[in-house]
């Protein structure tokens, strides 16, 4: 049986070339969170599959 995390997010750093919109709620981690970071945490938690959910920029 696979262990699946049904909602995860990854994000890049804010840059002048790709600024973030004004956010009511900033990311829960101050640093960018990459696919490699996610894979390390999945391995540590024993998660084999996940669903990446894109962020919404609504207010």
PDB file of N, CA, C and O in Angstrom:
ATOM      1  N   UNK A   1       0.844  -1.163   0.000  1.00  0.00           N
ATOM      2  CA  UNK A   1       0.000   0.000   0.000  1.00  0.00           C
ATOM      3  C   UNK A   1       0.904   1.245   0.000  1.00  0.00           C
ATOM      4  O   UNK A   1       1.876   1.320   0.752  1.00  0.00           O
ATOM      5  N   UNK A   2       0.569   2.205  -0.846  1.00  0.00           N
ATOM      6  CA  UNK A   2       1.301   3.468  -0.890  1.00  0.00           C
ATOM      7  C   UNK A   2       0.773   4.431   0.168  1.00  0.00           C
ATOM      8  O   UNK A   2      -0.425   4.468   0.447  1.00  0.00           O
ATOM      9  N   UNK A   3       1.670   5.200   0.745  1.00  0.00           N
ATOM     10  CA  UNK A   3       1.279   6.318   1.596  1.00  0.00           C
ATOM     11  C   UNK A   3       1.345   7.559   0.713  1.00  0.00           C
ATOM     12  O   UNK A   3       2.379   7.851   0.113  1.00  0.00           O
ATOM     13  N   UNK A   4       0.219   8.293   0.638  1.00  0.00           N
ATOM     14  CA  UNK A   4       0.096   9.449  -0.249  1.00  0.00           C
ATOM     15  C   UNK A   4      -0.230  10.688   0.560  1.00  0.00           C
ATOM     16  O   UNK A   4      -1.122  10.667   1.408  1.00  0.00           O
ATOM     17  N   UNK A   5       0.493  11.772   0.300  1.00  0.00           N
ATOM     18  CA  UNK A   5       0.162  13.080   0.854  1.00  0.00           C
ATOM     19  C   UNK A   5      -0.658  13.782  -0.220  1.00  0.00           C
ATOM     20  O   UNK A   5      -0.157  14.037  -1.315  1.00  0.00           O
ATOM     21  N   UNK A   6      -1.892  14.091   0.079  1.00  0.00           N
ATOM     22  CA  UNK A   6      -2.811  14.559  -0.953  1.00  0.00           C
ATOM     23  C   UNK A   6      -2.748  16.048  -1.247  1.00  0.00           C
ATOM     24  O   UNK A   6      -3.482  16.529  -2.110  1.00  0.00           O
ATOM     25  N   UNK A   7      -1.888  16.799  -0.551  1.00  0.00           N
ATOM     26  CA  UNK A   7      -1.768  18.226  -0.877  1.00  0.00           C
ATOM     27  C   UNK A   7      -0.445  18.769  -0.359  1.00  0.00           C
ATOM     28  O   UNK A   7      -0.256  18.923   0.848  1.00  0.00           O
ATOM     29  N   UNK A   8       0.467  19.056  -1.280  1.00  0.00           N
ATOM     30  CA  UNK A   8       1.741  19.683  -0.921  1.00  0.00           C
ATOM     31  C   UNK A   8       1.981  20.873  -1.837  1.00  0.00           C
ATOM     32  O   UNK A   8       1.358  21.004  -2.890  1.00  0.00           O
ATOM     33  N   UNK A   9       2.889  21.731  -1.416  1.00  0.00           N
ATOM     34  CA  UNK A   9       3.245  22.904  -2.204  1.00  0.00           C
ATOM     35  C   UNK A   9       4.764  23.002  -2.285  1.00  0.00           C
ATOM     36  O   UNK A   9       5.459  22.647  -1.334  1.00  0.00           O
ATOM     37  N   UNK A  10       5.277  23.474  -3.396  1.00  0.00           N
ATOM     38  CA  UNK A  10       6.680  23.853  -3.533  1.00  0.00           C
ATOM     39  C   UNK A  10       6.693  25.268  -4.080  1.00  0.00           C
ATOM     40  O   UNK A  10       5.762  25.676  -4.774  1.00  0.00           O
ATOM     41  N   UNK A  11       7.761  26.034  -3.765  1.00  0.00           N
ATOM     42  CA  UNK A  11       7.819  27.409  -4.257  1.00  0.00           C
ATOM     43  C   UNK A  11       9.253  27.879  -4.389  1.00  0.00           C
ATOM     44  O   UNK A  11      10.142  27.471  -3.641  1.00  0.00           O
ATOM     45  N   UNK A  12       9.447  28.744  -5.360  1.00  0.00           N
ATOM     46  CA  UNK A  12      10.759  29.349  -5.592  1.00  0.00           C
ATOM     47  C   UNK A  12      10.856  30.656  -4.799  1.00  0.00           C
ATOM     48  O   UNK A  12       9.860  31.168  -4.286  1.00  0.00           O
ATOM     49  N   UNK A  13      12.062  31.169  -4.715  1.00  0.00           N
ATOM     50  CA  UNK A  13      12.273  32.451  -4.045  1.00  0.00           C
ATOM     51  C   UNK A  13      11.653  33.578  -4.873  1.00  0.00           C
ATOM     52  O   UNK A  13      11.559  33.490  -6.098  1.00  0.00           O
ATOM     53  N   UNK A  14      11.246  34.609  -4.199  1.00  0.00           N
ATOM     54  CA  UNK A  14      10.773  35.803  -4.882  1.00  0.00           C
ATOM     55  C   UNK A  14      11.980  36.509  -5.488  1.00  0.00           C
ATOM     56  O   UNK A  14      13.001  36.681  -4.822  1.00  0.00           O
ATOM     57  N   UNK A  15      11.865  36.916  -6.742  1.00  0.00           N
ATOM     58  CA  UNK A  15      12.949  37.630  -7.424  1.00  0.00           C
ATOM     59  C   UNK A  15      12.355  38.809  -8.184  1.00  0.00           C
ATOM     60  O   UNK A  15      11.145  38.847  -8.407  1.00  0.00           O
ATOM     61  N   UNK A  16      13.183  39.774  -8.586  1.00  0.00           N
ATOM     62  CA  UNK A  16      12.666  40.883  -9.403  1.00  0.00           C
ATOM     63  C   UNK A  16      12.050  40.390 -10.717  1.00  0.00           C
ATOM     64  O   UNK A  16      11.091  40.974 -11.224  1.00  0.00           O
ATOM     65  N   UNK A  17      12.615  39.310 -11.257  1.00  0.00           N
ATOM     66  CA  UNK A  17      12.086  38.753 -12.503  1.00  0.00           C
ATOM     67  C   UNK A  17      10.773  38.006 -12.299  1.00  0.00           C
ATOM     68  O   UNK A  17       9.970  37.882 -13.223  1.00  0.00           O
ATOM     69  N   UNK A  18      10.563  37.514 -11.089  1.00  0.00           N
ATOM     70  CA  UNK A  18       9.352  36.755 -10.771  1.00  0.00           C
ATOM     71  C   UNK A  18       8.867  37.139  -9.374  1.00  0.00           C
ATOM     72  O   UNK A  18       8.985  36.359  -8.429  1.00  0.00           O
ATOM     73  N   UNK A  19       8.317  38.353  -9.257  1.00  0.00           N
ATOM     74  CA  UNK A  19       7.863  38.799  -7.929  1.00  0.00           C
ATOM     75  C   UNK A  19       6.589  38.085  -7.500  1.00  0.00           C
ATOM     76  O   UNK A  19       5.780  37.667  -8.328  1.00  0.00           O
ATOM     77  N   UNK A  20       6.436  37.958  -6.218  1.00  0.00           N
ATOM     78  CA  UNK A  20       5.209  37.400  -5.671  1.00  0.00           C
ATOM     79  C   UNK A  20       4.189  38.520  -5.559  1.00  0.00           C
ATOM     80  O   UNK A  20       4.566  39.673  -5.353  1.00  0.00           O
ATOM     81  N   UNK A  21       2.919  38.209  -5.687  1.00  0.00           N
ATOM     82  CA  UNK A  21       1.890  39.216  -5.436  1.00  0.00           C
ATOM     83  C   UNK A  21       1.835  39.516  -3.937  1.00  0.00           C
ATOM     84  O   UNK A  21       2.396  38.772  -3.133  1.00  0.00           O
ATOM     85  N   UNK A  22       1.174  40.582  -3.571  1.00  0.00           N
ATOM     86  CA  UNK A  22       0.978  40.861  -2.147  1.00  0.00           C
ATOM     87  C   UNK A  22       0.139  39.734  -1.560  1.00  0.00           C
ATOM     88  O   UNK A  22      -0.930  39.406  -2.076  1.00  0.00           O
ATOM     89  N   UNK A  23       0.631  39.151  -0.487  1.00  0.00           N
ATOM     90  CA  UNK A  23      -0.039  37.985   0.101  1.00  0.00           C
ATOM     91  C   UNK A  23      -0.612  38.321   1.464  1.00  0.00           C
ATOM     92  O   UNK A  23       0.062  38.917   2.304  1.00  0.00           O
ATOM     93  N   UNK A  24      -1.854  37.936   1.674  1.00  0.00           N
ATOM     94  CA  UNK A  24      -2.457  38.086   2.997  1.00  0.00           C
ATOM     95  C   UNK A  24      -1.764  37.150   3.980  1.00  0.00           C
ATOM     96  O   UNK A  24      -1.548  37.503   5.139  1.00  0.00           O
ATOM     97  N   UNK A  25      -1.414  35.942   3.503  1.00  0.00           N
ATOM     98  CA  UNK A  25      -0.739  34.944   4.324  1.00  0.00           C
ATOM     99  C   UNK A  25       0.537  34.519   3.597  1.00  0.00           C
ATOM    100  O   UNK A  25       0.459  33.828   2.582  1.00  0.00           O
ATOM    101  N   UNK A  26       1.701  34.915   4.092  1.00  0.00           N
ATOM    102  CA  UNK A  26       2.951  34.507   3.435  1.00  0.00           C
ATOM    103  C   UNK A  26       3.175  33.004   3.593  1.00  0.00           C
ATOM    104  O   UNK A  26       2.503  32.360   4.398  1.00  0.00           O
ATOM    105  N   UNK A  27       4.115  32.441   2.831  1.00  0.00           N
ATOM    106  CA  UNK A  27       4.410  31.011   2.982  1.00  0.00           C
ATOM    107  C   UNK A  27       4.740  30.663   4.434  1.00  0.00           C
ATOM    108  O   UNK A  27       5.272  31.495   5.169  1.00  0.00           O
ATOM    109  N   UNK A  28       4.429  29.449   4.839  1.00  0.00           N
ATOM    110  CA  UNK A  28       4.670  29.047   6.227  1.00  0.00           C
ATOM    111  C   UNK A  28       6.143  28.791   6.519  1.00  0.00           C
ATOM    112  O   UNK A  28       6.526  28.573   7.668  1.00  0.00           O
ATOM    113  N   UNK A  29       6.964  28.820   5.477  1.00  0.00           N
ATOM    114  CA  UNK A  29       8.418  28.745   5.646  1.00  0.00           C
ATOM    115  C   UNK A  29       9.021  29.933   4.917  1.00  0.00           C
ATOM    116  O   UNK A  29       8.595  30.253   3.807  1.00  0.00           O
ATOM    117  N   UNK A  30      10.005  30.596   5.518  1.00  0.00           N
ATOM    118  CA  UNK A  30      10.555  31.797   4.884  1.00  0.00           C
ATOM    119  C   UNK A  30      11.446  31.521   3.667  1.00  0.00           C
ATOM    120  O   UNK A  30      11.596  32.381   2.799  1.00  0.00           O
ATOM    121  N   UNK A  31      12.034  30.326   3.607  1.00  0.00           N
ATOM    122  CA  UNK A  31      12.943  29.999   2.504  1.00  0.00           C
ATOM    123  C   UNK A  31      12.181  29.278   1.393  1.00  0.00           C
ATOM    124  O   UNK A  31      11.136  28.680   1.648  1.00  0.00           O
ATOM    125  N   UNK A  32      12.694  29.329   0.167  1.00  0.00           N
ATOM    126  CA  UNK A  32      12.085  28.548  -0.914  1.00  0.00           C
ATOM    127  C   UNK A  32      12.051  27.060  -0.536  1.00  0.00           C
ATOM    128  O   UNK A  32      12.861  26.597   0.268  1.00  0.00           O
ATOM    129  N   UNK A  33      11.117  26.328  -1.120  1.00  0.00           N
ATOM    130  CA  UNK A  33      10.961  24.901  -0.837  1.00  0.00           C
ATOM    131  C   UNK A  33      10.878  24.191  -2.175  1.00  0.00           C
ATOM    132  O   UNK A  33       9.868  24.281  -2.873  1.00  0.00           O
ATOM    133  N   UNK A  34      11.941  23.484  -2.533  1.00  0.00           N
ATOM    134  CA  UNK A  34      12.077  22.884  -3.865  1.00  0.00           C
ATOM    135  C   UNK A  34      11.567  21.446  -3.896  1.00  0.00           C
ATOM    136  O   UNK A  34      11.218  20.870  -2.865  1.00  0.00           O
ATOM    137  N   UNK A  35      11.531  20.879  -5.103  1.00  0.00           N
ATOM    138  CA  UNK A  35      11.151  19.468  -5.244  1.00  0.00           C
ATOM    139  C   UNK A  35      12.130  18.582  -4.491  1.00  0.00           C
ATOM    140  O   UNK A  35      11.731  17.566  -3.923  1.00  0.00           O
ATOM    141  N   UNK A  36      13.411  18.953  -4.479  1.00  0.00           N
ATOM    142  CA  UNK A  36      14.401  18.153  -3.752  1.00  0.00           C
ATOM    143  C   UNK A  36      14.140  18.198  -2.248  1.00  0.00           C
ATOM    144  O   UNK A  36      14.271  17.184  -1.562  1.00  0.00           O
ATOM    145  N   UNK A  37      13.766  19.382  -1.735  1.00  0.00           N
ATOM    146  CA  UNK A  37      13.399  19.492  -0.319  1.00  0.00           C
ATOM    147  C   UNK A  37      12.191  18.603  -0.020  1.00  0.00           C
ATOM    148  O   UNK A  37      12.164  17.885   0.979  1.00  0.00           O
ATOM    149  N   UNK A  38      11.197  18.666  -0.904  1.00  0.00           N
ATOM    150  CA  UNK A  38       9.993  17.866  -0.727  1.00  0.00           C
ATOM    151  C   UNK A  38      10.322  16.374  -0.737  1.00  0.00           C
ATOM    152  O   UNK A  38       9.834  15.628   0.112  1.00  0.00           O
ATOM    153  N   UNK A  39      11.138  15.938  -1.682  1.00  0.00           N
ATOM    154  CA  UNK A  39      11.490  14.516  -1.758  1.00  0.00           C
ATOM    155  C   UNK A  39      12.216  14.046  -0.503  1.00  0.00           C
ATOM    156  O   UNK A  39      11.987  12.930  -0.037  1.00  0.00           O
ATOM    157  N   UNK A  40      13.093  14.894   0.049  1.00  0.00           N
ATOM    158  CA  UNK A  40      13.797  14.530   1.295  1.00  0.00           C
ATOM    159  C   UNK A  40      12.808  14.370   2.444  1.00  0.00           C
ATOM    160  O   UNK A  40      12.905  13.421   3.222  1.00  0.00           O
ATOM    161  N   UNK A  41      11.858  15.294   2.550  1.00  0.00           N
ATOM    162  CA  UNK A  41      10.875  15.204   3.631  1.00  0.00           C
ATOM    163  C   UNK A  41       9.934  14.020   3.429  1.00  0.00           C
ATOM    164  O   UNK A  41       9.528  13.372   4.394  1.00  0.00           O
ATOM    165  N   UNK A  42       9.589  13.742   2.176  1.00  0.00           N
ATOM    166  CA  UNK A  42       8.749  12.572   1.897  1.00  0.00           C
ATOM    167  C   UNK A  42       9.468  11.297   2.312  1.00  0.00           C
ATOM    168  O   UNK A  42       8.874  10.428   2.950  1.00  0.00           O
ATOM    169  N   UNK A  43      10.744  11.182   1.953  1.00  0.00           N
ATOM    170  CA  UNK A  43      11.524  10.005   2.329  1.00  0.00           C
ATOM    171  C   UNK A  43      11.574   9.846   3.849  1.00  0.00           C
ATOM    172  O   UNK A  43      11.392   8.747   4.372  1.00  0.00           O
ATOM    173  N   UNK A  44      11.822  10.949   4.552  1.00  0.00           N
ATOM    174  CA  UNK A  44      11.921  10.903   6.009  1.00  0.00           C
ATOM    175  C   UNK A  44      10.600  10.482   6.651  1.00  0.00           C
ATOM    176  O   UNK A  44      10.597   9.833   7.697  1.00  0.00           O
ATOM    177  N   UNK A  45       9.478  10.849   6.030  1.00  0.00           N
ATOM    178  CA  UNK A  45       8.162  10.535   6.586  1.00  0.00           C
ATOM    179  C   UNK A  45       7.580   9.233   6.045  1.00  0.00           C
ATOM    180  O   UNK A  45       6.510   8.809   6.482  1.00  0.00           O
ATOM    181  N   UNK A  46       8.268   8.594   5.101  1.00  0.00           N
ATOM    182  CA  UNK A  46       7.769   7.352   4.545  1.00  0.00           C
ATOM    183  C   UNK A  46       6.633   7.540   3.546  1.00  0.00           C
ATOM    184  O   UNK A  46       5.818   6.638   3.355  1.00  0.00           O
ATOM    185  N   UNK A  47       6.577   8.704   2.912  1.00  0.00           N
ATOM    186  CA  UNK A  47       5.537   8.997   1.919  1.00  0.00           C
ATOM    187  C   UNK A  47       6.068   8.631   0.536  1.00  0.00           C
ATOM    188  O   UNK A  47       7.159   9.056   0.154  1.00  0.00           O
ATOM    189  N   UNK A  48       5.287   7.833  -0.223  1.00  0.00           N
ATOM    190  CA  UNK A  48       5.731   7.395  -1.550  1.00  0.00           C
ATOM    191  C   UNK A  48       5.153   8.205  -2.705  1.00  0.00           C
ATOM    192  O   UNK A  48       5.760   8.269  -3.775  1.00  0.00           O
ATOM    193  N   UNK A  49       4.008   8.818  -2.511  1.00  0.00           N
ATOM    194  CA  UNK A  49       3.349   9.581  -3.579  1.00  0.00           C
ATOM    195  C   UNK A  49       2.795  10.877  -3.006  1.00  0.00           C
ATOM    196  O   UNK A  49       2.549  10.987  -1.805  1.00  0.00           O
ATOM    197  N   UNK A  50       2.602  11.863  -3.890  1.00  0.00           N
ATOM    198  CA  UNK A  50       2.014  13.120  -3.442  1.00  0.00           C
ATOM    199  C   UNK A  50       1.283  13.800  -4.586  1.00  0.00           C
ATOM    200  O   UNK A  50       1.460  13.455  -5.754  1.00  0.00           O
ATOM    201  N   UNK A  51       0.474  14.757  -4.232  1.00  0.00           N
ATOM    202  CA  UNK A  51      -0.215  15.606  -5.202  1.00  0.00           C
ATOM    203  C   UNK A  51       0.260  17.025  -4.948  1.00  0.00           C
ATOM    204  O   UNK A  51       0.033  17.578  -3.871  1.00  0.00           O
ATOM    205  N   UNK A  52       0.923  17.618  -5.944  1.00  0.00           N
ATOM    206  CA  UNK A  52       1.388  18.998  -5.808  1.00  0.00           C
ATOM    207  C   UNK A  52       0.237  19.915  -6.201  1.00  0.00           C
ATOM    208  O   UNK A  52      -0.317  19.799  -7.294  1.00  0.00           O
ATOM    209  N   UNK A  53      -0.116  20.825  -5.303  1.00  0.00           N
ATOM    210  CA  UNK A  53      -1.213  21.757  -5.541  1.00  0.00           C
ATOM    211  C   UNK A  53      -0.617  23.132  -5.801  1.00  0.00           C
ATOM    212  O   UNK A  53       0.104  23.660  -4.955  1.00  0.00           O
ATOM    213  N   UNK A  54      -0.912  23.731  -6.976  1.00  0.00           N
ATOM    214  CA  UNK A  54      -0.369  25.056  -7.241  1.00  0.00           C
ATOM    215  C   UNK A  54      -0.987  26.089  -6.311  1.00  0.00           C
ATOM    216  O   UNK A  54      -2.138  25.951  -5.898  1.00  0.00           O
ATOM    217  N   UNK A  55      -0.218  27.126  -5.983  1.00  0.00           N
ATOM    218  CA  UNK A  55      -0.760  28.165  -5.104  1.00  0.00           C
ATOM    219  C   UNK A  55      -1.828  28.976  -5.818  1.00  0.00           C
ATOM    220  O   UNK A  55      -1.851  29.070  -7.045  1.00  0.00           O
ATOM    221  N   UNK A  56      -2.701  29.553  -5.025  1.00  0.00           N
ATOM    222  CA  UNK A  56      -3.662  30.518  -5.560  1.00  0.00           C
ATOM    223  C   UNK A  56      -3.290  31.872  -4.986  1.00  0.00           C
ATOM    224  O   UNK A  56      -2.898  31.974  -3.823  1.00  0.00           O
ATOM    225  N   UNK A  57      -3.410  32.882  -5.775  1.00  0.00           N
ATOM    226  CA  UNK A  57      -3.003  34.218  -5.341  1.00  0.00           C
ATOM    227  C   UNK A  57      -4.199  35.088  -4.973  1.00  0.00           C
ATOM    228  O   UNK A  57      -4.066  36.307  -4.865  1.00  0.00           O
ATOM    229  N   UNK A  58      -5.347  34.485  -4.782  1.00  0.00           N
ATOM    230  CA  UNK A  58      -6.528  35.260  -4.408  1.00  0.00           C
ATOM    231  C   UNK A  58      -6.404  35.837  -3.013  1.00  0.00           C
ATOM    232  O   UNK A  58      -5.582  35.390  -2.213  1.00  0.00           O
ATOM    233  N   UNK A  59      -7.204  36.808  -2.736  1.00  0.00           N
ATOM    234  CA  UNK A  59      -7.127  37.445  -1.415  1.00  0.00           C
ATOM    235  C   UNK A  59      -8.072  36.811  -0.432  1.00  0.00           C
ATOM    236  O   UNK A  59      -8.131  37.228   0.725  1.00  0.00           O
TER     237      UNK A  59
END
